[in-house]
Amino acid sequence: MYLYKYIYIIIINKLKMDTYEMPIYEIKLSGKRNLVRSEVYIDDILNSTKFYKNFTLEKIVYPNNKIYYYKGTCGNEYLTLIDYNINESYYYIKKTIKKEYFEGEQNQERLVKRIYSNNHIHFYKGDKGEEHLVQIYYPRISTNSPYNEYFEGPKNEERKTYVKRDEYIEYYEGEQGEEHLVTIEYPESLNKKRKIKHFENNIHTSTTIYH
């Protein structure tokens, strides 16, 4: 029976070998304990040479500190997470992608969730290459409660259809970029009747109260 542990492979880009500023690619594999740290060319990993065919890819660290995480059996590894490893001091200075999560088999991995530096979370559905936005979660900021926006439509044509807040739901109509508020629904709650506010051109026109 083999004992297992993690090993790390340092991959040197062939195109940069004649300089001292060569990008280093770190690959984390699981395998037999008698294998140790080594240096190889990136082509050897990408072409699945005989030496590595019995190992399972778990992680790749790129020169810009971006980290790709994988799961799955040897030869069938699939991408599950990209961690952009951004500097926390820049989180709220500029909105940028922090992490991306994926589901699906090898070469079919589809984006399902994206977390931004301001902690907004975008959720997606659809096959690889056709992922479309379906929801955005906005966390609590100061005294504002967290809320969710929901979308419909194919990739790059997603339109906002409703916004769900703690005490009410806003409904929208219109194509992407032209969504306008049509109703606000206040669900029945303690000592409060269910009511709906109606809007035209984003101006409140009437209120329906359900007794």
N, C-alpha and C positions, 0 to 999 in steps of 0.2 A: 504494500500500500504506500502511495506517495504522500509525503507531507507537503503542504502548500503554503505559500506566502506570496506577498506582492513583490514584484521586481520592477525596476524602472529602467527604461531604455532611453538613452539620449540620442536623438537623431540629428545629424548634421546635414544641412542643405548643401548639396554638391556645388551649386552655383556660387556659393559664398566661401568655399574652402580656401581660396587664395587671399582672404582677408582675415583680420582679427575680429571683425564685427559680424561673425557668422550667427544667424538666428539658430537658437536651440529649440528643438521640439522634444518635449518629455512625454513618454508614453507609459502608462501604467498597465501592466499585464498581470494575470495570475497564472502560476505554473509551478513546476517542481522547485523545491527549496534549494537544490544545488546550483541553480542558475543565479547569476549575480548581475550587477550593473554593467552595462556594456554600451559601446558606441557603434551605431550602424547608420547606413544611408536611408533616407526616407523612402526611396524606391523599394528597399528590401521589405519594409512593412507593408507598403501599398500593394506590392505584388505577392504578398503572402509567401515568402520564401520558406523552404523546408524547415529551417531552423525555428521559425515562429508558428508553424502551422498547428501546433498543439496548445497554443496559448489563447487566452481570451482577452480581447481589448476592453479596457475599462475606462481609460481617461487619456485625453490628449491635451497638453498644455502648449499653447502657441506663444511666440515671442512677445505678443502684445498682452500676455497674461489671460487671454480668453481661454476658457477651459470647456472642453467637450466631454460629456459623460455618456457612457454606453452600458447597456445590459444585453443579456442574451448569451447563447452558447457559442463556442468557437466556430468562426466562419459565418455566424448568423447574428453578430452584434448589431444592435440598433441604437440610434441616438435617442437619449431621453431628456437631456438638459444641456443648454449652453449658458455658462456663467460668464458674463462679460467682465466680471471682476473689476468694476469701476471704483475709483477712489471715492470713499464716502464723503469726503469734503466737497465733492462736486454734486452730490445727490440733488440738492435743491437749487443749485445755481443754474443748471441746464437740464431740461428733461431729456433723458437718454435711456436706452434699454438696459435693464439690470440683469434679467434672467429670462430665458425662453424655455418652455417645456414642450416635449413632443411625445406622441403616441404612434404606434404602428410598427410593422415589421421592417427589416432592413430595406433601405431604398424607398420605403413608403412612409417614412416618418412625417407626420403632419403636425403643424403647430397647433397647440390647444390652449396655451396660456402664455402671456407675456407680462412681466412685471417691470415697471418703469422706476426710475430713480426717485420719483415723488411718491412711490408706492401705489400709484394707480395700477389696477390689474385689468388687462384686456383678455377676454375669453373668445376662442375661435372654434368654428366647426367647418367641416369640409375636407375633401381629400387633399393630399400633398399638392401644393401649387395653386389650389383653389380655396384655401382657407379664408373664411369671411368672418368679420367681427360680429358677435352676437350679444356681448355684454361688456360693460365697463363698470368696475367697482371703484368708487371714490371713498377713501378712508376718512375718518373723522379729522377735521382740521379746526383747531381751536374749539369754539362752542358749536360748530356745525356738525350735525349728525352724519354718519356715513350714508350713502345712497347708491343706487344702481341705475344705469341707463341700459336699455335693451334696443337691439337693432335687428332689421330684416333686410334681405337683399343679397345678391351675389358679391363676390370680391370686388372691392373698389367702388361699389355702388350701395353700400350699406346705408340705410336711412334710420334715423331714430324714431321708434314707435311709441315708447313710453318710458317714464322715469318713475321708479318706485322709491318713495321716501317713507320715513317712519309713520307719518300721520296721513298721507294721501298719495295718490298716484296721478301723474300727469300723462295725458295721451296726446300724441302728435300725429299729424298727417303731412304729406308732401314728400317730394323727392330729396335725395341727399343734398344738403346745403340749403334747402328751402323748407325744412320742417317747421311747422307752426303749431302752436298749442291750440287744441280744440276743446278739451275738457279736463277738469280736475275732479277726481272722485275722492270723497272723504268716506271711508267705510264706517259702518255703524259701530259706535263704541259707547263706553259708559256715559249715560246721560246725553248722548249726542246721536241725532238721527242721521241716517245715510243721506248724503246730498251730492249733487254734481253741479259744478260751475261750468258754464258754456262760454266759449270765446270765439270771436271773429277777428281776424287780423291781429291776434294776440291781445284783443281788448275784451274784457269781461262784459257779456251781454245779458246773461240771465242765470238764475240758480234754481235747480229742481231739488226739492226736499221730499224725501220718502218717509211717510209716517207709518 
